[in-house]
């Protein structure tokens, strides 16, 4: 494609790819999109955005040549298929070793291999980028640690208790966001980086950043948090810790589960066995002669005959012919019925059915665990992170042959097989005794349906403005607008869009920007970034008041003087050579970082 230079080539137009193109289009970045198959909807969308589109059956050299890889600044491989992304990335790297290649690969082994001597760019996994926010929600964590210019800062959220200005309530602490007039901040429109003189009312929500000492002084932290990074959240001590039941309760659960797992015909066979024993006991008591039998003797002799383990003490020698004939009948029926009973018990103990039901039995013994619905790419990553933090995890998975089941077994995850939208399956996983539930299926409607069923099970009035859920329910969606609508309509308080959590990293890597970390402020994705002020660059000589109002500059490292300016005022100015550290909604922050070259 002629006439383009410094553009970005996008390959793979799944949900993530569409979001990347949409955001880059908003930034005014030149792009070329390679489609592997005809899609009228996508083609119409790209035409409306004015983004050139090439249709190629494969991501080979011809496709890149037509897209102008010789003059491109970056190639983004965002296809959901690891195979397609890998082929695209390797082809792009072979054609242009110096081009930035940003690749989406979920497979850990392949990703590690590609990262070695990868060259400019990045190899990213959506699960790794989205999982930390889900884990934080499950652990009811409302703080994030950020390392900025060697300074440990903490981000906290707080509910306003009285009408006042932010300055009156929090002094010189820097506000990152405010949600006005909403009991559920996940359903509210968030105002980023408001001025300190902003008036807030009782019931509003605010997100602040400051040092641990500053936050403790204003009552926003009980004690100094452990040093940590944004994506490495320490366990919240307020959470309900997993605990196990006593031996009597565990034994009763095992017995109940064993009864539930047995084939119904087992109980019919047991009934036949009981009839044989009772009938034989009565017959032997009154017909067995020389000598006679007590009831206990008759019961013992019946069991001995059915089990065919006699006869050393009693026998049918010298008994009436009719009794001998009955003994033959009893032995044949007893052996047959015993074999049937043994077969049913063996099915439970050694069959595949036992492995499928083991998770249910273990789940019924647990309390304070975390329930995950879905063991896909995101689900297994969340499970790994939770277990590393000392949590007990129960997963619900519909597919008994899922590729991640061996990993789950190695991690010690108890798996309940069934439909996560069905009440009985959720109850079998012990959601009513759990400390958190994360709905992470790849189907948005299934997650929403499961959330509504959970709402009924837990009996939580999430949308009445007064009752708060005692068990956090994290709901995964792909589209952020859908997440906001769902939060508003149904009252869900932890709605996470995996696309919104992952897209900032892909976009920043494609643009060559320096990203320190990301975290979530309710539903919005916030980014921590740094930029060097270059001479006569877009930020040289610019005052903070002239930046995007949604961006908060938390520190400026004046390299010439060797000083670091914390919480700079709006009159502060960037000078060439300074390193500015900023926080804000990722779209606004990327717009600012693009004005200068990343460190």
C-alpha positions as CSV (number, residue, x, y, z in Angstrom):
1,X,0.0,0.0,0.0
2,X,1.5,3.3,-1.1
3,X,1.4,6.7,0.6
4,X,1.7,5.4,4.2
5,X,4.7,5.7,6.5
6,X,5.0,5.1,10.2
7,X,1.7,3.4,10.2
8,X,0.5,0.4,12.3
9,X,-0.5,-2.9,10.7
10,X,-3.3,-4.7,12.6
11,X,-3.8,-8.4,12.1
12,X,-6.7,-10.3,13.7
13,X,-10.0,-8.5,14.2
14,X,-11.5,-10.2,17.1
15,X,-13.1,-8.2,19.9
16,X,-9.7,-7.1,21.1
17,X,-8.5,-6.2,17.6
18,X,-11.6,-4.0,17.0
19,X,-11.0,-2.2,20.3
20,X,-7.4,-1.5,19.4
21,X,-8.3,-0.1,16.0
22,X,-11.1,2.0,17.5
23,X,-8.7,3.6,20.0
24,X,-5.9,4.1,17.6
25,X,-8.3,5.7,15.2
26,X,-9.3,8.1,18.0
27,X,-5.7,9.0,18.5
28,X,-5.4,9.7,14.8
29,X,-2.8,7.0,14.2
30,X,-2.4,5.8,10.6
31,X,-3.3,2.1,10.2
32,X,-3.8,-0.7,7.8
33,X,-6.0,-3.7,8.8
34,X,-5.4,-7.2,7.3
35,X,-8.5,-9.4,7.3
36,X,-8.2,-13.1,6.8
37,X,-11.8,-13.6,5.7
38,X,-14.6,-11.6,4.3
39,X,-16.7,-9.9,7.1
40,X,-19.1,-7.3,5.9
41,X,-19.7,-5.9,9.4
42,X,-16.0,-5.2,10.0
43,X,-15.5,-3.9,6.5
44,X,-18.3,-1.4,7.0
45,X,-17.0,-0.4,10.4
46,X,-13.4,0.2,9.0
47,X,-14.8,2.1,6.0
48,X,-16.7,4.4,8.4
49,X,-13.4,5.0,10.3
50,X,-11.5,5.6,7.2
51,X,-9.1,2.7,7.9
52,X,-7.7,0.9,4.9
53,X,-8.5,-2.8,4.8
54,X,-6.8,-5.6,2.9
55,X,-8.4,-9.1,2.5
56,X,-5.9,-11.9,2.5
57,X,-6.4,-15.6,3.0
58,X,-3.2,-15.9,5.0
59,X,-0.8,-13.7,6.9
60,X,2.1,-14.3,4.6
61,X,4.7,-12.1,3.0
62,X,2.3,-10.9,0.3
63,X,-0.1,-9.6,2.8
64,X,2.6,-7.7,4.7
65,X,4.1,-6.4,1.4
66,X,0.7,-5.0,0.4
67,X,0.2,-3.5,3.8
68,X,3.5,-1.6,3.5
69,X,5.6,-3.3,6.2
70,X,8.7,-1.7,4.8
71,X,7.6,1.7,6.1
72,X,5.4,0.5,9.1
73,X,6.2,1.5,12.7
74,X,4.5,-1.5,14.3
75,X,2.6,-4.7,13.7
76,X,-0.1,-5.9,16.1
77,X,-1.0,-9.5,16.0
78,X,-4.3,-9.7,18.0
79,X,-5.9,-12.8,16.6
80,X,-7.6,-15.0,19.3
81,X,-5.8,-18.0,17.8
82,X,-2.3,-18.6,19.1
83,X,-1.3,-20.3,15.9
84,X,-2.4,-17.4,13.7
85,X,-0.8,-14.8,16.0
86,X,2.5,-16.8,16.1
87,X,2.6,-17.2,12.4
88,X,1.9,-13.5,11.8
89,X,4.5,-12.4,14.4
90,X,7.3,-14.6,13.1
91,X,6.6,-13.6,9.5
92,X,6.6,-9.9,10.4
93,X,9.9,-10.3,12.3
94,X,11.5,-12.1,9.4
95,X,10.5,-9.4,7.0
96,X,11.4,-6.4,9.3
97,X,13.7,-7.3,12.2
98,X,13.6,-3.7,13.5
99,X,9.8,-3.2,13.4
100,X,7.8,-3.2,16.7
101,X,5.8,-6.5,16.8
102,X,3.1,-6.8,19.5
103,X,1.8,-10.3,19.7
104,X,-1.1,-11.9,21.6
105,X,-0.2,-15.5,22.7
106,X,-1.9,-17.3,25.5
107,X,0.2,-20.4,25.6
108,X,2.9,-19.8,28.3
109,X,5.5,-22.1,26.8
110,X,5.2,-20.6,23.4
111,X,5.1,-17.0,24.8
112,X,8.3,-17.5,26.8
113,X,10.0,-18.9,23.7
114,X,8.9,-16.0,21.5
115,X,10.0,-13.4,24.1
116,X,13.6,-14.6,23.9
117,X,15.4,-12.3,21.5
118,X,12.1,-11.0,20.3
119,X,13.4,-7.5,19.3
120,X,11.2,-4.4,19.6
121,X,7.7,-4.9,20.7
122,X,6.0,-7.1,23.3
123,X,4.4,-10.6,23.7
124,X,1.2,-10.3,25.7
125,X,-1.6,-12.5,27.1
126,X,-5.0,-11.2,27.7
127,X,-5.4,-13.5,30.8
128,X,-2.3,-12.2,32.4
129,X,-3.4,-8.6,31.9
130,X,-7.0,-9.1,33.1
131,X,-6.5,-11.5,35.9
132,X,-5.1,-9.1,38.5
133,X,-8.2,-6.9,38.5
134,X,-10.4,-10.0,38.9
135,X,-8.3,-11.3,41.8
136,X,-8.4,-7.9,43.5
137,X,-12.2,-7.9,43.3
138,X,-12.4,-11.5,44.7
139,X,-10.2,-10.5,47.6
140,X,-12.2,-7.3,48.2
141,X,-9.1,-5.3,47.8
142,X,-9.6,-1.5,47.4
143,X,-5.9,-0.4,47.5
144,X,-3.2,-0.5,44.9
145,X,0.6,0.2,45.4
146,X,2.4,2.2,42.7
147,X,6.1,2.7,42.5
148,X,6.7,6.1,40.9
149,X,10.3,7.5,40.6
150,X,11.3,5.4,43.6
151,X,8.4,6.6,45.7
152,X,5.8,4.1,47.0
153,X,2.4,5.5,46.5
154,X,-1.0,3.9,47.3
155,X,-4.3,4.3,45.5
156,X,-7.4,3.9,47.7
157,X,-11.1,4.3,47.2
158,X,-13.4,5.9,49.9
159,X,-17.1,6.7,50.3
160,X,-17.8,10.3,51.2
161,X,-19.4,10.8,54.6
162,X,-20.3,14.4,54.4
163,X,-20.8,17.3,52.0
164,X,-17.5,19.2,51.5
165,X,-14.8,19.9,49.0
166,X,-12.1,17.3,48.3
167,X,-9.5,19.7,49.8
168,X,-11.5,20.0,53.0
169,X,-11.8,16.3,53.3
170,X,-8.4,15.1,52.1
171,X,-6.0,18.1,52.1
172,X,-3.3,17.9,49.5
173,X,-3.9,14.3,48.5
174,X,-4.3,14.0,44.8
175,X,-7.8,12.8,43.7
176,X,-7.8,10.4,40.7
177,X,-11.6,10.0,40.2
178,X,-15.0,10.8,41.7
179,X,-18.3,9.0,41.2
180,X,-21.2,11.3,42.0
181,X,-24.5,10.3,43.6
182,X,-24.2,6.5,43.1
183,X,-24.5,3.9,45.8
184,X,-22.9,1.5,43.2
185,X,-19.8,3.3,41.7
186,X,-19.5,0.6,39.0
187,X,-22.8,1.9,37.5
188,X,-21.9,5.6,37.7
189,X,-20.2,7.9,35.3
190,X,-16.7,8.5,36.7
191,X,-15.1,12.0,36.6
192,X,-11.3,11.5,36.2
193,X,-8.7,13.7,38.0
194,X,-11.1,16.3,39.5
195,X,-9.6,19.5,41.0
196,X,-9.1,19.5,44.8
197,X,-11.8,22.2,45.1
198,X,-14.5,19.9,43.6
199,X,-17.6,19.7,45.8
200,X,-18.7,16.2,46.8
201,X,-21.7,15.0,48.7
202,X,-22.5,12.3,51.2
203,X,-22.7,9.0,49.4
204,X,-20.3,9.9,46.6
205,X,-17.2,7.8,45.9
206,X,-13.7,9.1,45.5
207,X,-10.3,7.5,44.5
208,X,-7.2,9.1,46.0
209,X,-3.5,8.6,45.7
210,X,-0.8,9.4,48.3
211,X,2.0,8.0,50.4
212,X,1.1,5.5,53.1
213,X,1.8,8.1,55.8
214,X,-0.5,10.6,54.1
215,X,-3.3,8.1,53.8
216,X,-3.0,6.9,57.4
217,X,-3.1,10.6,58.5
218,X,-6.4,11.0,56.7
219,X,-7.8,7.7,58.0
220,X,-7.8,6.0,54.6
221,X,-5.4,3.3,55.7
222,X,-5.4,1.5,59.0
223,X,-1.7,0.7,58.8
224,X,1.2,0.8,56.4
225,X,0.6,-1.7,53.5
226,X,3.3,-4.1,52.5
227,X,5.5,-2.8,49.7
228,X,3.9,-4.1,46.5
229,X,3.3,-3.3,42.8
230,X,0.0,-2.5,41.1
231,X,-0.5,-6.0,39.8
232,X,0.8,-7.8,42.8
233,X,-1.9,-7.2,45.4
234,X,-1.4,-8.5,48.9
235,X,-4.2,-10.5,50.4
236,X,-6.8,-8.4,52.2
237,X,-6.9,-9.5,55.9
238,X,-10.6,-8.6,56.0
239,X,-11.5,-11.4,53.7
240,X,-13.1,-14.6,55.0
241,X,-10.4,-17.2,55.2
242,X,-11.0,-20.8,54.0
243,X,-11.8,-23.2,56.7
244,X,-12.6,-26.9,56.8
245,X,-15.4,-28.7,58.7
246,X,-14.9,-31.0,61.6
247,X,-14.4,-34.8,61.2
248,X,-18.0,-35.6,62.0
249,X,-19.3,-33.1,59.5
250,X,-16.8,-34.3,56.9
251,X,-17.8,-37.9,57.4
252,X,-21.5,-37.1,57.0
253,X,-20.8,-35.2,53.8
254,X,-18.8,-38.2,52.5
255,X,-21.7,-40.6,53.3
256,X,-24.3,-38.3,51.8
257,X,-22.2,-37.8,48.6
258,X,-21.6,-41.6,48.3
259,X,-25.4,-42.2,48.5
260,X,-26.0,-39.5,45.9
261,X,-23.4,-41.0,43.5
262,X,-24.7,-44.5,43.7
263,X,-26.9,-45.8,40.9
264,X,-30.6,-45.9,41.9
265,X,-30.6,-49.7,41.0
266,X,-28.2,-50.2,43.8
267,X,-30.9,-49.5,46.3
268,X,-33.3,-51.9,44.5
269,X,-30.7,-54.6,44.8
270,X,-30.2,-53.7,48.5
271,X,-34.0,-54.1,48.9
272,X,-33.9,-57.5,47.3
273,X,-31.0,-58.5,49.6
274,X,-33.0,-57.3,52.7
275,X,-36.0,-59.3,51.6
276,X,-33.9,-62.4,51.2
277,X,-32.3,-62.0,54.6
278,X,-35.5,-61.3,56.5
279,X,-37.4,-64.1,54.7
280,X,-34.7,-66.6,55.3
281,X,-34.3,-65.6,58.9
282,X,-38.0,-66.3,59.5
283,X,-38.0,-69.6,57.6
284,X,-34.9,-70.9,59.4
285,X,-36.2,-69.8,62.8
286,X,-39.3,-72.0,62.5
287,X,-38.3,-74.8,60.1
288,X,-34.7,-75.6,60.9
289,X,-34.6,-78.7,63.2
290,X,-32.1,-80.9,65.1
291,X,-31.2,-78.5,66.8
292,X,-33.5,-75.5,66.6
293,X,-32.4,-72.0,66.0
294,X,-32.8,-68.7,67.8
295,X,-33.5,-65.5,65.8
296,X,-29.9,-64.6,66.0
297,X,-28.8,-68.0,64.8
298,X,-31.3,-67.8,61.9
299,X,-30.0,-64.4,60.9
300,X,-26.4,-65.6,61.1
301,X,-27.2,-68.7,59.1
302,X,-29.0,-66.7,56.4
303,X,-26.0,-64.4,55.9
304,X,-23.7,-67.4,55.9
305,X,-25.7,-69.1,53.2
306,X,-26.1,-66.0,51.0
307,X,-22.4,-65.2,51.2
308,X,-21.5,-68.9,50.6
309,X,-18.9,-69.0,53.3
310,X,-20.2,-72.0,55.3
311,X,-20.8,-74.5,56.6
312,X,-18.8,-75.2,59.7
313,X,-21.3,-74.8,62.4
314,X,-24.8,-75.1,60.8
315,X,-25.6,-77.0,57.6
316,X,-28.6,-78.4,55.7
317,X,-27.5,-82.0,56.4
318,X,-30.5,-83.9,57.7
319,X,-32.9,-81.1,57.1
320,X,-36.2,-81.5,55.2
321,X,-36.0,-81.6,51.4
322,X,-38.1,-78.5,51.0
323,X,-35.6,-76.6,53.2
324,X,-32.7,-77.9,51.1
325,X,-34.4,-76.8,47.9
326,X,-34.9,-73.3,49.4
327,X,-31.2,-73.3,50.4
328,X,-30.3,-73.8,46.7
329,X,-32.5,-71.0,45.7
330,X,-31.2,-68.7,48.4
331,X,-27.5,-69.4,47.5
332,X,-28.1,-68.7,43.8
333,X,-30.1,-65.5,44.4
334,X,-27.6,-64.4,47.1
335,X,-24.5,-64.8,44.9
336,X,-26.2,-63.0,42.0
337,X,-27.4,-60.1,44.1
338,X,-24.1,-59.8,45.8
339,X,-22.3,-59.5,42.5
340,X,-24.8,-56.8,41.4
341,X,-24.1,-54.8,44.6
342,X,-20.3,-55.2,44.2
343,X,-20.6,-53.9,40.6
344,X,-22.5,-50.8,41.6
345,X,-20.0,-50.0,44.4
346,X,-17.1,-50.6,42.0
347,X,-18.6,-48.2,39.5
348,X,-18.6,-45.4,42.2
349,X,-15.2,-46.2,43.5
350,X,-13.1,-46.8,40.4
351,X,-15.1,-45.4,37.5
352,X,-14.7,-42.1,35.7
353,X,-17.9,-41.0,37.5
354,X,-15.9,-40.8,40.7
355,X,-13.4,-38.4,39.3
356,X,-16.2,-36.2,38.1
357,X,-18.0,-36.2,41.4
358,X,-14.8,-35.8,43.5
359,X,-14.9,-32.0,43.1
360,X,-18.5,-31.9,44.3
361,X,-17.6,-33.8,47.4
362,X,-14.7,-31.7,48.2
363,X,-16.7,-28.5,47.6
364,X,-19.3,-29.5,50.1
365,X,-16.6,-29.7,52.8
366,X,-15.3,-26.2,52.1
367,X,-16.2,-22.8,53.4
368,X,-14.6,-19.4,52.6
369,X,-13.4,-20.6,49.2
370,X,-13.5,-18.8,45.9
371,X,-15.8,-20.2,43.2
372,X,-14.7,-19.7,39.5
373,X,-17.2,-20.4,36.7
374,X,-15.2,-21.3,33.7
375,X,-11.7,-22.7,33.3
376,X,-10.7,-21.0,30.1
377,X,-7.7,-18.8,29.6
378,X,-8.7,-16.2,32.1
379,X,-10.2,-18.7,34.6
380,X,-7.1,-20.8,35.0
381,X,-4.9,-17.7,35.3
382,X,-7.1,-16.3,38.1
383,X,-7.1,-19.7,39.8
384,X,-3.3,-19.7,39.7
385,X,-3.1,-16.3,41.2
386,X,-5.6,-17.0,44.0
387,X,-3.9,-20.2,45.0
388,X,-0.6,-18.4,45.1
389,X,-2.2,-16.1,47.7
390,X,-3.3,-18.9,49.9
391,X,-6.9,-19.2,48.7
392,X,-8.9,-22.4,48.2
393,X,-10.5,-22.5,44.8
394,X,-13.5,-24.4,43.4
395,X,-14.1,-24.2,39.6
396,X,-17.2,-25.0,37.6
397,X,-16.6,-26.3,34.2
398,X,-19.1,-27.7,31.7
399,X,-16.6,-29.5,29.4
400,X,-15.2,-32.7,31.1
401,X,-12.4,-32.8,28.5
402,X,-11.2,-29.2,28.9
403,X,-7.5,-28.7,28.1
404,X,-6.9,-26.8,31.4
405,X,-8.2,-29.6,33.6
406,X,-4.7,-31.2,34.1
407,X,-3.4,-27.8,35.2
408,X,-6.3,-27.3,37.5
409,X,-5.7,-30.7,39.1
410,X,-2.0,-29.9,39.6
411,X,-3.0,-26.6,41.3
412,X,-5.3,-28.4,43.6
413,X,-8.5,-26.8,42.2
414,X,-11.7,-28.8,43.0
415,X,-13.7,-29.0,39.8
416,X,-17.5,-29.3,39.7
417,X,-18.7,-30.4,36.3
418,X,-21.9,-28.9,35.2
419,X,-23.6,-25.8,33.8
420,X,-22.6,-22.7,35.7
421,X,-25.9,-21.0,35.0
422,X,-27.9,-23.8,36.8
423,X,-28.8,-23.3,40.4
424,X,-28.0,-26.9,41.4
425,X,-24.5,-26.7,40.0
426,X,-23.8,-23.4,41.8
427,X,-25.0,-24.8,45.0
428,X,-22.9,-27.9,44.5
429,X,-19.9,-25.6,44.3
430,X,-20.8,-24.1,47.7
431,X,-21.4,-20.5,46.5
432,X,-23.5,-19.9,49.6
433,X,-20.4,-20.6,51.8
434,X,-17.9,-19.0,49.5
435,X,-15.9,-15.8,50.0
436,X,-16.2,-14.7,46.4
437,X,-17.6,-15.9,43.0
438,X,-16.0,-15.0,39.6
439,X,-18.0,-15.6,36.5
440,X,-15.4,-16.0,33.8
441,X,-17.0,-17.9,31.0
442,X,-16.2,-16.8,27.5
443,X,-20.0,-16.3,26.9
444,X,-21.2,-12.9,28.2
445,X,-24.8,-13.9,28.3
446,X,-23.9,-17.0,30.3
447,X,-22.1,-14.9,32.9
448,X,-25.0,-12.5,33.2
449,X,-27.4,-15.4,33.6
450,X,-25.2,-17.0,36.2
451,X,-25.0,-13.6,38.0
452,X,-28.8,-13.3,38.2
453,X,-29.1,-16.9,39.5
454,X,-26.4,-16.1,42.1
455,X,-28.4,-12.9,43.1
456,X,-31.3,-15.1,43.9
457,X,-29.3,-17.8,45.7
458,X,-27.4,-15.3,47.9
459,X,-30.5,-13.3,48.6
460,X,-28.7,-10.0,48.2
461,X,-30.6,-6.9,47.3
462,X,-27.9,-5.4,45.1
463,X,-30.0,-2.7,43.5
464,X,-32.0,-1.2,46.4
465,X,-29.4,1.3,47.4
466,X,-29.0,0.0,50.9
467,X,-27.9,-3.6,51.0
468,X,-24.3,-4.5,50.0
469,X,-23.4,-7.9,48.8
470,X,-21.6,-9.9,51.4
471,X,-20.1,-12.2,48.8
472,X,-18.3,-10.3,45.9
473,X,-19.5,-11.5,42.5
474,X,-17.1,-10.6,39.7
475,X,-18.7,-10.7,36.2
476,X,-16.7,-10.9,33.1
477,X,-17.8,-9.1,29.9
478,X,-16.0,-8.1,26.7
479,X,-17.7,-4.8,25.9
480,X,-17.4,-2.0,28.5
481,X,-20.7,-0.2,27.6
482,X,-22.5,-3.5,28.1
483,X,-20.8,-3.8,31.5
484,X,-22.0,-0.4,32.6
485,X,-25.6,-1.1,31.4
486,X,-25.6,-4.5,33.2
487,X,-24.2,-2.8,36.4
488,X,-26.9,-0.1,36.3
489,X,-29.8,-2.5,35.5
490,X,-29.0,-5.4,37.7
491,X,-26.8,-3.8,40.4
492,X,-23.6,-5.9,39.8
493,X,-20.7,-4.1,41.6
494,X,-17.7,-5.9,40.1
495,X,-18.1,-5.9,36.3
496,X,-14.8,-6.4,34.4
497,X,-14.2,-6.1,30.7
498,X,-11.2,-8.2,29.7
499,X,-10.9,-6.2,26.5
500,X,-10.7,-2.9,28.3
501,X,-8.1,-4.3,30.7
502,X,-5.9,-5.7,28.0
503,X,-6.2,-3.2,25.2
504,X,-4.1,-0.4,26.9
505,X,-1.1,-2.7,27.0
506,X,-1.3,-3.6,23.3
507,X,-1.9,0.0,22.3
508,X,1.0,1.4,24.4
509,X,3.3,-1.3,23.2
510,X,2.4,-0.6,19.5
511,X,3.1,3.1,20.1
512,X,6.4,2.4,21.9
513,X,5.3,4.0,25.1
514,X,6.5,3.3,28.6
515,X,3.8,1.8,30.8
516,X,4.6,1.2,34.4
517,X,1.4,-0.6,35.4
518,X,-2.4,-0.6,35.2
519,X,-5.2,-0.9,37.7
520,X,-8.9,-0.5,37.8
521,X,-10.9,2.4,39.3
522,X,-14.3,0.8,39.4
523,X,-15.0,-0.1,35.8
524,X,-12.4,2.2,34.2
525,X,-8.9,1.1,33.4
526,X,-6.2,3.5,34.7
527,X,-2.6,3.5,33.5
528,X,0.6,4.6,35.1
529,X,3.2,5.8,32.6
530,X,6.3,7.8,32.2
531,X,7.7,10.0,29.4
532,X,10.9,11.9,28.9
533,X,10.6,15.5,27.9
534,X,12.6,16.0,24.7
535,X,14.0,19.4,23.6
536,X,11.5,21.1,21.3
537,X,9.2,18.1,21.7
538,X,5.4,18.2,22.3
539,X,5.8,18.6,26.0
540,X,8.8,20.8,26.2
541,X,7.9,24.0,28.1
542,X,4.3,22.9,28.6
543,X,2.6,23.7,31.9
544,X,0.5,21.1,33.7
545,X,-2.7,23.2,33.3
546,X,-2.4,22.7,29.5
547,X,-2.5,18.9,29.7
548,X,-5.6,16.8,29.5
549,X,-7.6,17.5,32.7
550,X,-8.2,13.8,33.0
551,X,-4.4,13.1,33.5
552,X,-2.8,13.5,36.9
553,X,1.0,14.2,37.0
554,X,2.1,12.6,40.3
555,X,5.8,13.4,40.1
556,X,8.4,15.1,37.9
557,X,12.0,13.9,38.0
558,X,14.1,17.0,37.3
559,X,17.2,15.2,36.1
560,X,19.3,18.3,35.7
561,X,18.8,19.4,39.3
562,X,18.6,15.8,40.7
563,X,15.3,16.6,42.5
564,X,11.9,14.9,42.4
565,X,8.8,17.1,42.6
566,X,5.9,15.3,44.2
567,X,2.3,16.4,43.5
568,X,3.4,19.3,41.2
569,X,0.9,22.2,40.9
570,X,-0.8,23.2,37.8
571,X,1.6,26.1,37.3
572,X,4.5,23.6,37.2
573,X,6.3,23.3,33.8
574,X,8.0,20.5,31.9
575,X,11.6,21.2,30.9
576,X,13.7,19.2,28.5
577,X,15.3,16.2,30.1
578,X,12.6,15.9,32.8
579,X,10.9,12.6,33.3
580,X,7.2,13.0,34.0
581,X,5.2,10.3,35.8
582,X,1.5,10.4,35.1
583,X,-1.7,8.5,36.1
584,X,-5.1,8.6,34.4
585,X,-7.6,6.8,32.2
586,X,-5.6,5.0,29.7
587,X,-7.0,6.7,26.6
588,X,-6.2,10.2,28.0
589,X,-2.9,9.1,29.3
590,X,-1.8,7.6,26.0
591,X,-2.7,10.8,24.3
592,X,-0.3,12.7,26.6
593,X,2.5,10.1,26.4
594,X,2.4,10.2,22.6
595,X,3.5,13.9,22.8
596,X,7.0,12.7,23.8
597,X,9.1,9.6,23.4
598,X,9.0,7.0,26.1
599,X,12.0,6.4,28.3
